[in-house]
Amino acid sequence: MRLGTKGFLIIFAIYFGLGVLFSSAIAEEKTENPPIELNCQAFVSEKICNMTDAEREIHFLELLKKILEDTLEAKKEGLDV
């Protein structure tokens, strides 16, 4: 079955029309339901949430250092990490 130019244009118009219809419905839904604000304590320890940026950076650098030291020790002992 050959699809002529008219058939192609009709299919394209239907496809385009459905795209416009659904994109406007999605945009309308986003404006009606604003996103929920999440607080830090919901995902992270309260201790970390209450730190300043400098304290938080030091905390995570010390954590990274500990992980690297443990990995290095395991490699020295010949363990596959």
C-alpha positions in Angstrom: 0.0 0.0 0.0 1.4 3.3 -1.1 1.0 6.3 1.1 0.6 9.4 -1.0 1.4 13.0 -0.1 -2.1 13.7 1.1 -2.1 10.6 3.3 1.3 11.7 4.7 0.0 15.2 5.4 -3.1 13.9 7.1 -1.1 11.6 9.4 1.4 14.4 10.2 -1.5 16.8 11.0 -3.1 14.3 13.4 0.3 13.6 15.0 1.0 17.3 15.4 -2.4 18.0 16.7 -2.1 15.3 19.4 1.3 16.6 20.3 0.0 20.1 20.9 -3.0 18.8 22.8 -1.0 16.6 25.2 1.8 19.2 25.7 -0.7 21.8 26.7 -2.4 19.4 29.1 0.9 18.6 30.7 1.9 22.3 31.0 -1.5 23.1 32.5 -1.1 20.3 35.1 2.3 21.6 36.1 0.9 25.1 36.8 -2.0 23.8 38.9 0.1 21.6 41.2 3.2 23.4 42.4 6.1 21.2 43.5 6.3 20.1 47.1 9.1 21.7 49.0 11.4 19.2 50.6 13.6 19.9 53.6 17.1 18.7 54.2 16.2 16.6 57.3 14.0 14.4 55.1 17.0 13.0 53.3 20.1 13.8 55.3 21.1 13.7 59.0 20.1 16.8 60.9 23.7 17.2 62.0 24.8 17.7 58.4 21.8 20.0 57.6 22.7 22.3 60.5 26.4 22.7 59.4 27.7 25.7 57.6 29.0 25.2 54.1 32.6 25.1 55.3 31.9 22.6 58.0 29.9 20.4 55.5 32.9 20.5 53.0 35.3 19.4 55.8 33.0 16.7 56.9 32.7 15.2 53.3 36.4 15.6 52.7 37.1 13.6 55.8 34.6 11.0 54.8 36.3 10.7 51.3 39.7 10.5 53.0 38.5 7.6 55.1 37.1 5.8 52.1 40.3 6.2 50.2 42.4 5.1 53.1 40.3 1.9 53.5 40.5 1.2 49.8 44.3 1.7 49.8 44.7 -0.7 52.8 42.6 -3.3 51.1 44.6 -3.0 47.9 47.9 -3.3 49.9 46.6 -6.5 51.4 45.8 -7.9 47.9 42.1 -7.7 48.2 40.0 -7.1 45.1 38.2 -3.8 45.7 
